[in-house]
Every structure is written in structure tokens, then in C-alpha cells.
């Protein structure tokens, strides 16, 4: 009986099937940091002064990141049976250049959104160097969301791009390399959007736009096989959006600290209203422009726009032979 059920869970290589591999990492990714967060948060609350949420974040978020990366490494080696680098962490000169480009692109796109809204009279600058906690120096107050968004960028890209696209594409390898990667890219983008459905001010429009945002972030991974560009883009997109220009980030306000404090006046259809630019038409336009720049950068750096750089190590021979 057990022998008959085995093909439902394991493939011919003796590995868990792709869907189960994704579920295992998703559970480790979600519950591992939550458990560690609860323990470390309790310890810090005993040794730090009340009201020190900025200090809490600066110390706690790197611990959460270490747990996520550790879970990714364990999953890669013992569940996926692949090098951790296959998830998009092949550190070399190209990797770091792509990271910097992603950071510059994300910052430029969000700056463009701000400038358009400001020129149209849809936002007004209320104050600068704003923080709602006067007892915390502004530099320290800004450090906390910066650390947070590094963690968010690495953790979410590792999950929804590095792990999901690789594993879903391997699970669909019989379709051929290009269709399998494209389907995995689309599926991972849907999951990325659904991860935010419980955020404040979420609507079906904001969720659909976040699926598109996930598709945008995933483009760099699909074209390079590396997470450098998506991580850099994701980090600066969030940080500049929320803590430079003071927009909500996917409906949330992080630490209420920003270089610019805005008063929102424009039409919600274009600005995204309380959810932030990601739910507005300006956000969609920025994503379209960003995808063009991403494709242009990859074409210039690597010479083509092939999806063959996504490392499906257990399926490469079969995929290339189709």
C-alpha cells in the first residue's frame, strides 16, 4: 500500500515532488522567524527601555533574516537536494552590479511617482525629516525601516522567486523550459500578491496590482537566474516609497519616519489612496517602465534575454533535449 502511494509524494529521482518542497519551505519561512521573533522579542523587552521599537527592530530583524536564510539553506540541501546558490545567490561581480542597478531603478521609479504626483498637485509636502517619536534621533529612526526592508527584500525574494520559480518550473519541466519557467513565474507572482491580502486597505485592485508587482520583481530573476536585481529593486522600492517620500507601503506605514511627510490629495485611481502607489495607475505605469529598463539592462549586460539562466539542476538534460 505504502509503495503504491509513494509516487504521490516522491518522483523518480527519490525527491519530494515540487509542490511539497514548496510547502515545506513556506512553513519554515513563515513559522521559523515567528517563533524566534517571539523568544528574542521577549528577551529584548526585558533589557531595553519601553518605547524602543526602533532599537527592537534594528536588533530583531537581522535575527529573523538569519532564520529565513538558514531555513532556505536547509531546504535547499536536504529537501530540494541542490546547492543553495541555485536559488539565486551566486555572488560574483555581476551579482553585485545587478544589485546596485536594482536599487537605483527602484529608487528612480518611486521618485518619478512622487514628482508626477507633486507636479499634478496630488500631494503636498507637509514637513521634512519627520518622525513621530521625538525622543529617537532621526538617523536611528530611519535605520530601523532600512534594516526591516533589507530583511523583507531578501526573505520575500528567496521565497517567491528563488524557491518558488525554481521548484514550480522543475515540477512543470515536461512542458519544456520556457513554458515551465513562465508558468512558475506567473504562479509565484500570484502567491506574492496573496501574501499581502490581509494588509490594511487591501482591495481586489491592490491585490491584482501586487501580482503585477511580483511579476515585475520576478523579471530580473527569470532573465539572470540570480536574486541580486530583484532584491535591490524590492529593497529600494519599499524604502524610498515609505521612508523617503512617506507613502504607505502596501497599505502599511513603517515606523512613521520619512525624509518627506506628505499630504495626499489626488484621485485614488491614480495614487492608490491609503494603500499607496502600488494600488494606483501611476504604480502600474512605473512597473511597465521598470520592466523595460530591467530588460534593457540584462540585454546590455548579458547579451540576450534568455530564461535559460534559471538553474533547474535536476531537469536540465531533459529540458534541453526537448
C-alpha positions in Angstrom: 0.0 0.0 0.0 2.7 2.4 1.0 4.7 1.5 -2.1 1.6 2.4 -4.3 1.3 5.8 -2.5 5.0 6.6 -2.9 4.7 8.2 -6.4 2.2 10.7 -5.0 4.9 12.2 -2.8 8.2 11.3 -4.4 9.4 11.5 -8.0 11.6 9.1 -9.9 14.7 10.7 -8.5 13.6 10.0 -4.9 12.9 13.6 -4.2 9.8 15.1 -2.8 7.6 16.4 -5.6 7.9 20.1 -6.3 4.6 21.2 -4.6 5.6 19.5 -1.4 9.1 21.1 -1.5 7.5 24.5 -1.8 5.1 23.8 1.1 8.0 22.7 3.4 10.0 25.9 2.8 6.9 28.0 3.1 6.2 26.6 6.6 9.8 27.0 7.7 9.8 30.5 6.2 6.6 31.6 8.0 6.8 29.8 11.3 10.5 29.7 11.9 11.0 33.5 12.2 7.7 33.9 14.1 8.9 31.5 16.8 12.3 33.1 17.1 10.8 36.6 16.9 8.6 35.7 20.0 11.6 34.5 22.0 14.0 37.3 21.1 11.3 39.9 21.4 10.6 38.7 24.9 14.3 38.9 25.9 14.8 42.3 24.4 11.7 43.7 26.1 13.4 42.8 29.4 16.7 44.5 28.7 15.6 47.6 26.6 13.7 50.6 27.7 9.9 50.8 27.0 9.1 52.5 23.7 12.3 51.4 22.0 10.6 49.9 18.9 13.3 51.4 16.7 16.0 49.6 18.7 14.0 46.5 18.8 13.7 46.4 15.0 17.4 47.1 14.4 18.4 44.1 16.6 15.5 41.8 15.9 15.1 41.9 12.1 18.6 40.6 11.4 17.8 37.6 13.6 14.7 37.0 11.6 16.7 37.2 8.4 19.3 34.7 9.7 16.5 32.3 10.4 15.0 32.7 6.9 18.3 32.2 5.2 19.1 29.3 7.4 15.8 27.7 6.6 16.5 28.3 2.9 19.9 26.6 3.2 18.4 23.6 5.0 15.6 23.3 2.5 18.0 23.5 -0.5 20.4 20.9 0.8 18.1 18.4 2.5 14.7 18.8 0.8 15.5 20.2 -2.7 18.9 18.5 -2.8 20.5 21.3 -4.6 23.2 24.0 -3.9 21.7 27.0 -2.1 23.3 29.1 -4.8 20.7 27.7 -7.2 18.1 30.0 -5.5 20.0 33.0 -7.0 22.9 33.6 -4.6 26.0 33.1 -6.9 28.0 36.0 -5.5 30.3 37.5 -8.1 30.9 40.8 -9.8 27.8 40.6 -12.0 25.7 39.8 -8.9 26.7 42.9 -7.1 26.3 45.1 -10.2 22.8 43.8 -10.7 22.1 44.5 -7.0 23.2 48.1 -7.4 21.2 48.5 -10.6 18.1 47.2 -8.9 18.5 49.6 -6.0 18.9 52.6 -8.4 16.0 51.5 -10.5 13.6 51.1 -7.6 14.6 54.5 -6.2 14.2 56.2 -9.5 10.8 54.8 -10.2 9.4 55.8 -6.9 11.0 59.2 -7.2 9.3 59.6 -10.6 5.9 58.7 -9.0 6.4 61.3 -6.3 7.4 64.0 -8.8 4.4 63.3 -11.0 2.0 63.5 -8.1 3.7 66.6 -6.8 3.6 68.4 -10.2 -0.1 67.4 -10.6 -0.9 68.8 -7.1 -1.9 65.4 -5.9 0.5 65.6 -2.9 1.8 68.4 -0.8 4.9 68.4 1.3 3.8 68.9 4.9 7.3 68.7 6.5 10.7 67.2 6.1 12.8 64.9 8.4 9.6 63.7 10.0 9.4 61.1 12.9 6.5 60.7 15.3 9.0 59.7 18.1 10.9 62.9 19.0 13.0 61.1 21.6 14.7 59.0 18.9 17.4 60.6 16.7 16.2 60.8 13.1 19.2 58.8 11.8 18.3 55.9 14.2 14.6 56.2 13.4 15.5 55.8 9.7 17.9 52.9 10.4 15.1 50.7 11.6 13.0 50.7 8.5 16.1 50.4 6.4 17.1 47.2 8.2 13.5 46.0 8.0 13.3 46.4 4.3 16.6 44.6 3.7 15.1 41.7 5.6 11.8 41.9 3.7 13.5 42.1 0.3 15.8 39.1 0.9 13.1 37.0 2.6 10.3 37.5 0.1 12.6 37.2 -2.9 14.1 34.0 -1.6 10.6 32.6 -1.1 8.6 33.7 -4.1 11.3 33.9 -6.7 14.3 31.8 -5.7 12.4 28.9 -4.2 9.1 29.1 -5.9 10.1 29.7 -9.5 12.9 27.1 -9.5 10.7 24.4 -7.9 7.5 25.1 -9.8 9.4 25.2 -13.1 11.0 21.8 -12.2 7.6 20.4 -11.4 6.4 21.6 -14.8 9.5 20.5 -16.7 7.6 18.3 -19.1 6.1 21.4 -20.6 9.6 22.5 -21.8 11.9 25.0 -20.3 10.4 28.3 -21.5 6.7 27.4 -20.7 7.7 25.9 -17.4 9.6 29.0 -16.3 6.9 31.3 -17.5 4.2 29.4 -15.7 6.3 29.3 -12.5 7.0 33.0 -12.8 3.2 33.7 -13.1 2.3 31.4 -10.2 4.9 32.8 -7.9 3.6 36.3 -8.7 0.1 35.3 -7.7 1.4 33.9 -4.4 3.3 37.2 -3.8 0.1 39.1 -4.3 -1.9 36.8 -2.0 0.8 37.2 0.8 -0.5 40.7 1.2 -4.3 40.2 1.2 -4.5 40.9 5.0 -2.7 44.2 4.8 -4.6 47.4 5.7 -6.8 48.9 3.0 -6.5 45.9 0.7 -8.9 45.6 -2.2 -9.1 43.3 -5.2 -7.4 46.1 -7.2 -4.5 46.4 -4.8 -4.1 42.6 -4.8 -4.1 42.5 -8.6 -1.5 45.3 -8.7 0.7 43.4 -6.3 0.6 40.3 -8.5 1.8 42.6 -11.3 4.5 44.0 -8.9 5.6 40.4 -8.2 5.8 39.8 -11.9 8.0 42.9 -12.2 10.3 41.8 -9.4 10.5 38.3 -10.8 11.6 39.5 -14.3 15.2 40.1 -13.1 15.4 36.6 -11.7 13.9 34.9 -14.7 16.4 36.7 -17.0 19.5 36.4 -14.9 18.9 33.3 -12.7 20.0 35.5 -9.7 18.2 37.3 -6.9 20.5 40.3 -7.0 18.4 42.5 -9.2 15.0 41.6 -7.5 16.5 42.1 -4.0 17.9 45.5 -4.9 14.7 46.6 -6.6 12.5 45.3 -3.8 14.5 47.0 -1.1 14.8 50.5 -2.6 11.2 50.3 -4.0 9.9 49.9 -0.4 12.3 52.1 1.4 12.0 55.1 -0.9 8.3 54.7 -1.1 7.7 54.6 2.6 10.6 56.2 4.4 11.8 58.8 1.9 8.5 60.1 0.5 6.2 58.9 3.2 3.8 56.9 1.0 2.1 53.8 2.5 3.9 50.6 1.5 1.3 48.0 0.5 -1.2 49.7 2.9 1.2 49.9 5.8 3.2 52.7 7.5 6.5 51.6 8.9 7.9 53.4 11.9 6.2 56.7 10.8 9.6 58.1 9.8 10.3 59.7 6.4 12.5 62.3 4.9 9.3 63.9 3.5 5.9 63.9 5.1 3.1 64.2 2.5 -0.5 65.2 2.5 -2.3 63.1 -0.1 -4.9 64.9 -2.2 -5.1 63.2 -5.6 -7.6 60.8 -7.2 -7.3 57.3 -5.6 -7.5 55.7 -9.1 -4.1 57.2 -9.9 -2.4 57.5 -6.5 -3.6 54.3 -4.9 -5.1 56.2 -1.9 -4.4 54.7 1.6 -2.8 51.6 0.1 -0.1 53.6 -1.6 1.2 53.9 -5.1 1.2 50.1 -5.7 -2.6 50.2 -5.9 -2.8 53.2 -8.4 -2.3 53.7 -12.1 0.9 55.6 -11.6 2.3 52.5 -9.9 1.3 50.3 -12.9 3.0 52.8 -15.3 6.1 52.7 -13.1 6.1 48.9 -13.3 5.8 48.9 -17.0 8.7 51.4 -17.4 10.7 49.4 -14.8 10.3 46.1 -16.8 11.6 47.9 -19.9 14.6 49.1 -18.0 15.2 45.7 -16.5 15.1 44.0 -19.9 17.4 46.7 -21.3 19.9 46.3 -18.5 20.0 42.5 -18.9 20.3 42.7 -22.7 23.2 45.2 -22.3 25.0 43.2 -19.5 24.4 39.6 -20.8 23.8 40.0 -24.5 20.4 38.3 -24.6 17.0 37.9 -22.9 17.1 34.2 -22.4 15.3 32.5 -19.5 17.9 29.7 -19.6 19.8 31.1 -16.7 17.3 29.8 -14.2 19.0 26.8 -12.7 16.8 23.7 -12.9 19.6 21.5 -12.0 17.7 18.2 -11.8 15.9 18.7 -15.1 18.4 20.4 -17.3 19.2 17.5 -19.5 15.6 16.5 -20.1 14.5 20.1 -20.7 17.3 20.9 -23.1 16.6 17.7 -25.0 13.0 18.7 -25.8 
